[in-house]
Amino acid sequence: MKAMLLTAGIVIILVSVCLRAARKLTVDLAAFWGIWGMLLLIAGAVFFLSAGAMEKMAAGESVFLAFGVILPAAGFMISIPISGVIVSRQEQALELSLMLRESGRKRLLFVINTMGRAGAETALLELLKELDGAEYDIFLYVLMGQGEMIKNLPPYVKVLNQSYSRLSVLTKEGRRKMAGTVLKAFWNNGGWCKKLCGMLKSLRSMTGNRRLDLSKLFWRTLSDGAVRLETEFDLAAAWLEGGSAYYVADHVRARRKAAFIHTDYENAGYTRDMDRACWEQYERIFAVSGKVKEGFQRFYPEYAERVAIFHSPVDQETIRRRAKEPGGFADSFDGIRILSVGRLVYPKGYDIAVEAMKLVLESGYKAKWYVLGEGDQREYLEKKIAALGLKDNFLLLGASENPYPYYVQTDIYVQTSRFEGRGIAILEAQTSGCAVIVTDCSGDSAEITDGWDGILCAPDPVGISDSIIRLIEDEKKRAELGRAAGTRKVPGSQVQILQELLE
């Protein structure tokens, strides 16, 4: 037994040294196992000097087996992956510090919740392309660290996430990944009781406001559990409300801070208790449309003087060029094609669209409705489509890398949103020369001059179906609306507004 203790001690020390030399163990863990081996050596030496001591221990062999073989073996197996995580984080932290090193240029940070395929993310990519990477150091931090649109970033934009997943945030696998991110954020940076109390407070305020939206319940947790950036930026911009706005307000050091509002704040489910006066930290608050501005000012009248309009950039030339690429509808349907583009989420009102399509078909018209997009309402919509017998007429095609060929091939574009900030898809449809029908809701209706370059309708099945039938019956009107929409110019670049803040 004495020899076994001495042998085990030497083996553990040698293994820890070899694993450290191969960078499989961190210094701390290698030192821990080295000390463990030394203790076994000392124990062996003690028993060697105290003849007969070990023989008096009835459980001597089991003690050696546990402390000299089983625990070290299991410990090494656990220590190696732990070391890998620690080393990876150290390397990421070093890479981050090198990325944030001083260059003499102005530093601009954008923070966004995700980089999934959606209008706000597309608009951010367009804005980043307009900024001069030679003049500024431009950084991006994605709060959820997830989204497939990250691949479209300009090469001069530096992503500050220590780890990143390109899984779509709209798929089941992507949503599972996001759930794991929320769980990690809960434990990161401590403050667990504060985070839990914050979630409960937000839940109570949403319930009291009768606008329960669980997707917004965890924004504070994500913000408080996100990486802390020690450097100071010349301008930090929260590109979206919610988590991005909370993070920049609470955890980013910047000479100036700006926030962007992309939704109808009054109807989106936010509350003052949830926001916790985060808007006080922002010098400028930009709304993406006039109606979004008005809604936010009604919600927060005390910040009215800080709010201005910043139209989301839309690259019309790229839309028209990419519309000529291969793609679009794959079937040979010769009836009226109706198109909608956007995430399968409640605000987009696709459940209303399904009911409207039922009314169109019951009126005897030959039509199909196609939807490009993905989201958490897919299963619900599929059941509704099946229940109404529309499997062959209301088709969920999923998200498309290039939706523009669909626009130019459709007969009518319809946006059925319950509320919006500024519908980028509407602008894309107009640029493509579509006859457009839009529900008269906040944000979207500002993009349409009713009767000239589109039709505004009530956000209900009857209003939508009546407008569709009107255009099905009047081919001349469809053509007139499409021509007028195609001539519409979106507001030009407003990147100079951000540049002024950097002065």
Buried (B, 14 or more C-beta within 10 A) or exposed (E): BBEBBBBBBBBBBEBBBEBBEEEBBBEEBBEBBBEBBEBBBEBBBEBBEEEEBBEEEEEBEEBBBEBBBEEBEEBBEEBBEEBBEBBEEEEBEEEBEEEBEEEEBBBBBBBBBBBBBBBBBBBBBBBBBBBEBEEBBBBBBBBBBBBBBBEBBEEEBBBBBBEBBEBBBBBEEBBEBBEEBBEEBBEBBEBBEEBEEBBEBBBEBBEEBEBEBEEBBBBBBBBBBBBEBEBEBBBBBBBBBBBBBBBBBBBBEBBBBBBBBBBBBBBBBBBEBBBBEBBEBBEBBBBBBEBBBBBBBEBBEEBEEBBEBBBBBBBBEEBBEBBEEEBBBEEEBEEBBBBBBBBBBBBBBBBBBBBBBBBBBEBEBEBBBBBBBBBBBBEBBBEBBEEBEBEEBBBBBBBBEEBBBBBBBBBBBBBBBBBBBBBBBBBBBBBBBBBBBBBBBBBBBBBBEEEEBBBBBEBBBEBBBBBBBBBBEEEEBBEBBBEBBBEBEBEEEBBEBBBEBBE
